[in-house]
């Protein structure tokens, strides 16, 4: 199944062929996880009167590149270990589908991380040396999540790693880039972000239960089963909404940020899919709906803070 698919002979056809291949290799449906913490941290800095558009663009681009690099590492390492045997060949399985070679994906990974490193170096020069520690730790987490002798995502540390780095670390680091400091508000506001992004990974584990068990991968779902995994998912989703209400009602953030609870409508759709059965296609739809909930929650939360700042509430 991993024999290369011949691209079209004409130049435009080849460009479209490889463009689609790299599009799927980047796993665009996952990229909201890298956008939300940057939005939240930047809007909070704007509310404090210390945001910078160029720094926002650099942080957002760097965050997206690290996420894409992580996805490419996962694709490369997963194929090297299993050749995708026993796995559903989703569109992002570009090596197994013959759309890209192992070498192309490996080189693409190196290029993406190289550009991310250049951007990180520029941000360190702008914001100060403490950011260097965060950048190095983030790159290490991105690589060792899927690679290395004992990948973090395969030994039961996936949810913890994602929750910490795509929640508190990313939100606080973004705020630091803008302001040169980290506040209690930034750390508190990172908690609902951590909940929603971790819920995405739990939904992914619910979908991949059989594959993960056969591969010996340790996740909360392989340890506790789908029933408790669903309760964990629900706790994270409800926890994010409760945190939004709590932070707004206690004055940590503007009351306008309560608009984020509108994302509960998307969460309800995701819950119906997550709890409807064990069918992989249905659970895959639940995963996509959970990712959509995370994005909408983050956008609405950021928009609420921005609106509150604009009208002085």
Residue pairs with C-beta under 8 A, 6 or more apart in sequence:
1 84
1 89
1 96
1 97
1 98
2 79
2 83
2 84
2 95
2 96
2 97
2 98
3 98
4 98
4 101
5 97
5 98
5 99
7 13
7 14
7 17
7 18
8 14
8 16
8 17
17 99
18 100
20 99
21 94
21 99
21 100
22 100
22 108
24 91
24 92
24 94
24 99
25 71
25 72
25 75
25 92
25 94
25 99
25 100
25 105
25 108
26 68
26 71
26 72
27 68
27 71
27 92
29 288
29 291
30 67
30 71
30 200
30 291
31 64
31 67
31 68
32 291
32 292
32 294
32 295
32 298
33 67
33 162
33 166
33 197
33 200
33 291
33 294
34 63
34 64
34 66
34 67
34 166
34 170
35 60
35 63
35 64
35 295
35 298
36 193
36 196
36 197
36 294
36 295
36 297
36 298
36 299
36 302
37 63
37 166
37 167
37 170
37 171
37 174
37 190
37 193
37 197
37 298
38 56
38 59
38 60
38 63
38 170
38 174
39 298
39 299
39 302
40 171
40 174
40 189
40 190
40 193
40 298
40 301
40 302
40 305
41 59
41 170
41 171
41 172
41 173
41 174
41 175
41 177
41 178
41 186
41 190
42 51
42 56
42 59
42 174
42 175
42 178
42 302
43 51
43 302
43 305
43 306
43 309
44 171
44 175
44 185
44 186
44 189
44 305
45 51
45 174
45 175
45 178
45 179
46 178
46 306
46 309
47 254
47 305
47 306
47 308
47 309
48 179
48 183
50 178
50 179
51 178
52 178
55 123
55 126
55 127
55 177
55 178
56 178
58 119
58 122
58 123
58 126
58 177
59 123
59 173
59 174
59 177
61 119
62 116
62 119
62 120
62 123
63 170
65 112
65 113
65 115
65 116
65 119
66 113
66 116
66 138
66 139
66 142
67 142
68 112
69 109
69 112
69 113
69 116
69 142
69 143
70 142
70 143
70 145
70 146
71 92
72 105
72 108
72 109
72 112
73 109
73 142
73 143
73 145
73 146
73 147
74 145
74 146
74 153
75 92
75 93
75 94
75 95
75 105
76 95
76 102
76 105
76 106
76 109
77 146
77 147
77 151
78 84
78 87
78 146
79 93
79 95
79 96
79 102
79 105
80 102
82 215
83 96
84 93
84 95
84 96
86 211
86 214
87 93
87 96
87 211
88 211
88 280
89 96
89 97
91 97
94 100
94 105
95 101
95 102
95 105
100 108
113 139
113 142
113 143
116 139
117 135
117 139
120 131
120 132
120 135
120 139
123 131
123 135
123 177
124 131
124 132
124 135
126 177
127 176
127 177
127 180
128 180
130 176
131 173
131 176
131 177
134 169
134 173
134 176
137 165
137 169
138 165
138 169
138 170
138 173
141 152
141 161
141 165
144 151
144 152
145 151
145 152
145 153
145 158
145 161
145 162
146 153
152 158
152 161
153 161
153 217
153 219
154 215
154 216
154 217
154 218
155 218
156 218
156 219
156 220
156 223
158 201
158 205
158 219
159 198
159 201
159 202
159 219
159 220
162 197
162 198
162 200
162 201
163 194
163 195
163 197
163 198
164 194
166 193
166 194
166 197
167 190
167 191
167 193
167 194
167 195
167 197
167 198
168 187
168 190
168 191
168 194
170 190
170 193
171 186
171 187
171 189
171 190
171 193
172 182
172 186
172 187
172 190
175 181
175 182
175 183
175 186
176 182
185 252
185 253
188 247
188 252
189 247
189 252
189 253
189 301
191 243
192 239
192 240
192 241
192 243
192 244
192 247
192 260
192 297
192 301
193 240
193 298
193 301
195 236
195 237
195 239
195 240
195 243
196 236
196 237
196 240
196 293
196 294
196 297
196 298
197 294
198 236
199 233
199 236
199 237
199 240
199 290
199 293
199 294
200 287
200 290
200 291
200 294
202 220
202 221
202 229
202 232
202 233
202 236
203 233
203 270
203 274
203 283
203 286
203 287
203 290
203 291
204 287
205 212
205 219
205 220
205 221
205 222
205 229
206 221
206 226
206 229
206 230
206 233
206 274
206 283
206 286
206 287
207 280
207 283
207 284
207 286
207 287
209 221
209 222
209 226
209 229
209 278
211 217
212 219
212 221
212 222
213 222
220 228
220 229
220 232
221 228
221 229
224 232
226 278
230 274
230 275
233 274
233 290
234 271
237 267
237 270
237 271
237 290
237 293
240 297
241 260
241 261
241 263
241 264
241 267
244 257
244 258
244 260
244 261
244 297
244 301
245 258
245 261
247 253
247 257
248 254
248 255
248 257
248 258
249 255
253 304
253 305
253 308
254 304
254 305
254 307
254 308
254 309
254 313
255 308
255 313
256 304
256 305
256 307
256 308
256 311
256 313
257 301
257 304
257 305
257 308
258 304
259 300
259 301
259 303
259 304
259 307
260 297
260 300
260 301
260 304
262 296
262 300
263 293
263 296
263 297
263 300
266 289
266 292
266 293
266 296
266 297
267 290
267 293
267 297
269 289
270 286
270 289
270 290
270 292
270 293
273 282
273 283
273 285
273 286
273 289
274 283
274 286
274 290
276 282
276 286
307 313
